[in-house]
């Protein structure tokens, strides 16, 4: 099944595609590692949009896709 159902799944799959570790994603986005790890662990249900936009930019995806799985 190729669909990624949660934001954690999408973030993880896209980081893997780009060969980036969660720590690299955080560093490149200028956010705390814990911000990325909390999303990956499903602990962050309402992460800050500004930081999510930075993460999406590093992953080269639309923030709507990262959050909701909408778009490319």
N, C-alpha and C positions, 0 to 999 in steps of 0.2 A: 504494500500500500504506500503510495508516494505522497499522500496528503499529510501535512503536518498540522496537527489539531490544536496545539497550544502555542502560545508565544514562545515558551521554552523550547519546544520542538523546532519551531521555525528558526529561532536564533541559533540553536545548536547546529542544525543542518546547514545553514548558510555559512556559519563560521567554519565548519568542516570543509565545505565546498571551496572556500577561499584559503584553506590551510591555516586558519587563525585559531589560537587557543582563546578561551574566554578572557584570560588575562591580557592577551594582546588586543582583543576587541576593546576592553575597558581602557587600556592605555591609549590606544589610538583615538578613542572617542572622548578622552579626557574625563572619564567618570571613575568612581571607585570600583575596584574589583568586586566588592561586595554587592554593588548594584547589579552587575551582570550575573554573579553567582546566585543572588536571591531570585532573579527571574528564572534562571535555569533550574533552580530547586522548587519553583512554584511558590515561593514565599512572598514574592512581590506582586500583589494583585493590582495595585494602582501605582505603577512606577511613574515618575515625573516625565511629562511629555518632552520637555526640553532635552533631558538626558536620553530619552528614547530616540529622539530625532538624531542626536549625535551618533548613537549606536547604529541606527538604520543607515546613516550616511557612510559609516565605516564598512557596513555590510553591503553597501551599494544596492539597497532595496528601499521601497517606499515605506514610510512609517505605518501606513494603513495596512500594508501586507504583514509587517512585523506584529502589529497588535491584533488584527482581525483576520488575517489570511486573505485579504481582499486585494486584488490587483496582481501585478507581476512580481 
